[in-house]
Amino acid sequence: MITKQPISSKIHMIENGNIADVKGFRTAGTHCGLKRKRPDLGIIVCDVPASAAGVFTLNKIQAAPLYVTKESLRRTNGKLQAVLVNSGNANACTGQKGYDDALEMRKLAAQKCNIPEQAVAVTSTGVIGEHLPMEKIRLGVEKLQITDEAKLFSKAILTTDTYTKEVCVELTINNKVVRIGGVAKGSGMIHPNMATMLGFITTDAVIEPDQLQGALSKVTDETFNRITVDGDTSTNDMVLVMASGLAGNDTLNPQHQEWSIFNEALTLCAKTLAKMIARDGEGATKLIEVQVTGAATNEEAGKIAKTIVGSDLVKTAAYGRDANWGRIICAIGYSDCVINPQTIDIAIGPYQTLIQSEPKEVNDDEISAYMDTADTIVIQVNLHCGSGTGEAWGCDLSYDYVRINAGYRT
């Protein structure tokens, strides 16, 4: 049974919710042999042509599936009806054959769902530089059993992740119940603007593609682009949103009186997934959340927060439960943002370590105990330079990160 946990008076988190809890969407997942045992091929299908929007990696080396997906969005003016995803092989740096294989994946999915080829997006994640074993893909698409249950899909997109990442929120627009569901994968090579991360969001809201694209781009800047695990930006990754329109609300746009509520719910969905990705960083034992206030602008606050959480020295200090705030202020200093070196406050959890750039006497053992027992290590910074605020999320850097990545292909 689905139960609801209240987030605000207008938005509720659906416990154990996922993308298939949204009107019009079904999924499937299967094992086709790209990975040894686990599911490695999945599909999302919408019962109707859906408004769609996407954001893509800024790495100049982009995998073939990204080109195919962007072509589909262009040729349909932002309408999609299915997304086919494989893990275990990135189909990146694979030349003309890789592009042709991505086109064939699109065709196979279209035939499976009896929809036009251009209504299909495709994406891949996994090892770079190896051609897809297309015979396995063909057989796998035939095996897909499309249902209202999303668990196999959420497992099929994983690589080194240790758990699935799913969310669904519910809100009311024009007295119509609207849902937004999301699923993501990501564990290593995470440093968006985008990184080794796939995100798929479904909604039954009525919204046109251009408005959906604008909303997604803004939300991505504030959520997915604020996470970092290891500073590497990958070749493949994307976030796609599809809107079936089956909720029956008045068409959403910036003039709609409940536009801000929709954006708040979309942000909540994306932020929840982003934090799950950061928490599941390869070898991670802690989520790190950095909250910056008093920056010159919101953009600079976000940049400073991400600089701190991306610092290897901060990340290793978090792993060692070391209250070394000097590493935090060092990262602030090289963020290339407006600061006043004389007015910085820093706190680690509830413990103030710096006030107006003057060290405060602290009990290192107490802070270490906080860092050890807290599931999320919260670092707060007040720059006293303006009204800008921003957040970023990452994880600690452990010995296991090296072990996992040293043996990634073996």
N, C-alpha and C positions, 0 to 999 in steps of 0.2 A: 504494500500500500504506500502511496506517495503521501508524505506529510510535509507541512510547510513550516519553516522557521522564519519569523518576521525579521526583516532587515530594517525597514522603515514602514511608515504607514501605507506606502503605495507599492513597495517592492518586497517580494518574499523569495527566499532561497528555497528551492525544492530539494528536500533531502534525497540523496542518491539519484538526482536528476541527471539527464544527459540529452544529447541532441535529438534522440528519437522521441522525447517527451514533447516535442514541438509539432503542431499540426502540419501534416503533409510530408513528414520526413521519415524515411526508413533506412536501415543500414544492413550491412553484411560483412563478415570477416571469415577468412579461412587460412589454412596453411597450404602453400603451393610449392614449398621447397627452397625458397630464397634463404630462409633460416633453418636451423637444424630441426627444431620442434615447434616453436611458437607460431601463432598466426602471423602472416606476413603480407596479406593482401586484403584490402577492404574497400568498400564502396558506400557512399552516401547517395541516396536517391530521393528526389522530391517528386511528389505526385503531379505537380504542375510546373511550368516554367517559372523559375524564381528570379527575382531581382538579385543581382550578385555584385560583390565588390571584393577587391583583393589588394594586399600590400605584399611586396616581394623584397628579397634580399638586395642590399646595395652592393654586394660583392660584384666586381666587374666580370668575374667568371661565373656564369650562371648555367645551371643544368638544363638539359633539353626540355624536361617537363614544364619548366617555367615559361619558356617561349611558347609552347603549345597552349598552355592555360591562358596566357595573355592574349594569344591569337583568338582563342574561343571567346573571351570577354569582348574583344574588339568587334568580332564578326557578328555577335549577337546583340550588340549594344547593351552589354551588361546583364544578360540573361543566361542562367545555367540551370541544369536539371539533374546533374550527377557529378560526383567527384570520385575518381578511382585512384587509390593510393597503394603503393607498395613500400615495405621496409626491407632492410637487408642489402639494398643496392641503390645507390644514389642516381644512377644513370647520368653522371656528371663527367665532363671531359671525355666524352665517348664519341665525338665526331658526328658525321652524317648518319651513321648507323644508330647512334643513340637518339638522334632526332626522329628518325624513321620509326624506331621502337616506341617512342612516346606517342607518335601519331597512331601507331597500331593499337596502343593501349586505349587511346581515345575511341578508336573505332570499335574495339572489342566491347567497351563499356556501353557504347551507343547501341550496339546490336543486342547486348544483354537486356537493356532497358527499353528497347524499341523507341529510341529518341534520336534526333539529329546528332551527328558527330560534333558539331560546333556547340552543342549544349552540354558538353562534357569537359570538365577540368581534370587534369592528371598531375600527380606529383609523386616523388620518390624520395627516399631517405636511406642512408646507409653508406657503404664503402664507395669512395670516389674512384673512377678510372676503370671500372669493369663493366662490360656489356651485360645487359639484362639477358637471362636465359628465357627467351620469349616463349619457348614451348611450355615451360612451367607457368608462365603468366597466362597463356591461352587456356591451359587446363584449369588453372585456378579461377579464372573468370567464369568458366562453365560451372564450377563447384559452388559459387557464391549463392547463398540462400537468403534473399532479402526479406527482412522481418522488421517488427516494431521494437526489437531489442538491440541495444547498442554495444553490449559488452565485448563481443568479438571484434567489432570495428576498433574500439578503443585500444584493444590489445594488439591488433594487427599493425598499427602505425608506430609501435615502440621500437627503439634500438637498444641503447644501454640504460634506458629508464628502468627504475625499480618498481614503479607502480603506474597505473593509469591515472589520467587527469581529466576529470569531467565536472561539469557544473550545469545547473539550469536555474533560471530565475523567472519569476512571474510578476506581472504588473497589470494594471488596468488602464486602458486608453479608450476614451469615448464610451466608457462603461462596457468595453469588450475586454475579455481576458487575453493578454498577450504573453507569450513565452519567448525567452531567449536561452538557447542551450549552447554549450561549447565543449569541445574536446581538444586536447593538445598533446604533443609529445615534445620532449626536449630534455637533455641531461648534460651533454657536453657540447663543445663548440658553440657556446651561447654567448653572444654579445651583439644583440640586434642593434643596428638597423638591418635587417632581420638576421637570424643566425640559424644554427641547426635546430630549428624549431618549426613544427607544423601546427597550425591552429585552424580549427574548423568551427564556425559558429552558425547556428541555424536560428531563425526566428519566423514566427507566423504573422508578424506585423505587416501592414500594407505600407510600402515605401518604394519609391522609384530608385533605380540603380545609382543615379548621380548623387542623390541625397544620402544613400547608404554608403557610397564611397567617401563622401565628406565626413560622415560620422565615424567610419572605421579609421580613416587616416588620423583624425584627432585623437581617438581613443588609443590607437596603437602608439602614438607618441608618448602618451601618459602611462602606458602599461607595459606592453611587450618590449618597447624600446627602452625601458628602464630596468631591464634585468641583464645581469652578466654572470657568467660562471667562470669563463677562462679567457675572455678577451678575443676569441676567434670568431670571425663572421664567416658563415658557410656559403655554399654555392647553390643551395636548393630551396631555401625555406620561404614560407609564405603563411599568411593568414587569409582565409577566405570566409566571407559571410554570404549566406543565402537566405532570402526572405520569401516565404511562400505566399504571403498575403491572405492566408486563410482565416486570420483572426477577425477580419471584417471591420477594422477600425477605419476612421477617415484617414486618407493618405497623409503620412507624416512628412513634414518639412519644417524648416526653421520657424515658420510662421504659426505652426500648429501650437495650440496652447499647452500641450503636454509633450512637446518636443524634448524639453529638458529632462523629463522623467524617463523617456526612452533612452536618451544618452546616458543618464545615470545608471540605468539597468545594464546597458551595453558595457559601460565602464566597469561595473561590478563584476560582470561575467569575465571580461578580459583580465582584470586585475587578479581575480581568483586564480585563473589559469596561469598567469605570469608568475605569481608567487609559488604555485605548485612546481613549476619548472625550475625556478631558482632553488627551491628546497630540495629538489631531486638532482642537483648537480652531481656529476660523477665523483664518488667518494665523499660527498658532503655529509657532515654531521649536524650542521646548524644552518638555518636560514638567517641572513643578515638583512635588516631593514634600516635604511638610512633616511631620516626625515630632516629636511633643511628648511629653515624659515629665515626671514630677514634678508633674503637675497635681493639683488637689483631687479630681477624679473623672475617669473615662474620658470622660464626656459633655463636661466642660469642656475636656479635652485635645483632643477632636475639634472643639469649637467654636473654640478658639484656632487650631488648625491650619488650619481653613477660613477664618478671618478673615485669617490671614497670606497664604494662597495666593489669596484673593480681593481683596487690596489692589491697586489699580491702580498704586500707586507701587512695590510689590514686583514686580509683573508687568513694568512698564516697565524697572525696574532689571535684571531677568533678561534682557530683550531686549537691553539695552545692555551686558550682561556687567559690570555695576557692582556691586562688593561693598559695597553701601550697607546695612549691617546696621541702621542707624538706622531705616530704614523698617520693618524686621521688628519691632523692639522697640516702635515706635509702634503697629503693628497689635495687638501683644499688649496694650498699654495700653488700647486702646478696645474690646477684645473683650467687656467687661462680665463677666469671669470673676475668680475669686479668684487674686490673684498677690501676691508680695512683691517690690516694685520693687528690692530690694537683693540678690536671690538668683538672678538670671536668667543662664543660660548660652546662648550662641548659637554655632552653627557653620554655615558654608556649605561643604558637602562635607567634606573632611578638615581644613578650616582653622577653628580656634577663633578667633572674633572678640570674644567677651565671656565673662568668667568671673566669676560672682558679681556681675554688673552692673558689672564693671570692664573697660574696653576693653583688649584685648590688642594689642600691636604686631603688625601683619600686613603681608605683602607684597601690595599690591593687584593687582600684575601677575600674581602666581601664582594668586590667586583668580579673576581675570578669565580667565586661561588655562583654569582648571578649568571655569568656566561656559561657555566657548566650546567646549570639546572634549567635555564630558559630554553624553550624550543626555538624561539626567535630572539636573536641578539639585536636590540634596538639601539641605534646610534642617533642622537639628536644634535643638530648644529644650528645655532642662531648666529647669523652674520651681522645683524644690526646695520644693514646697508640699504634696506628697502622693505617692500611688502611681498616679495616673491617667495613662493613655497613650492616644494617638490619632494618626491620620494623616489627611491630606487631600491632594488632587491637583488641579492646575490647569495652566495654561500661561502663557507670556509673552504680552505684549500688543504687537503689532507694527503697523506702518503698514498692512499688508495687511488687518488686521481692519476698519479704517475703509473701505478700498477695497471689500472684499467686501460689507459691510453697506450701504454707500452705494448700491450697485447691485443689491441683492437682488432687486428686482422687475423689473429691466431687463436 
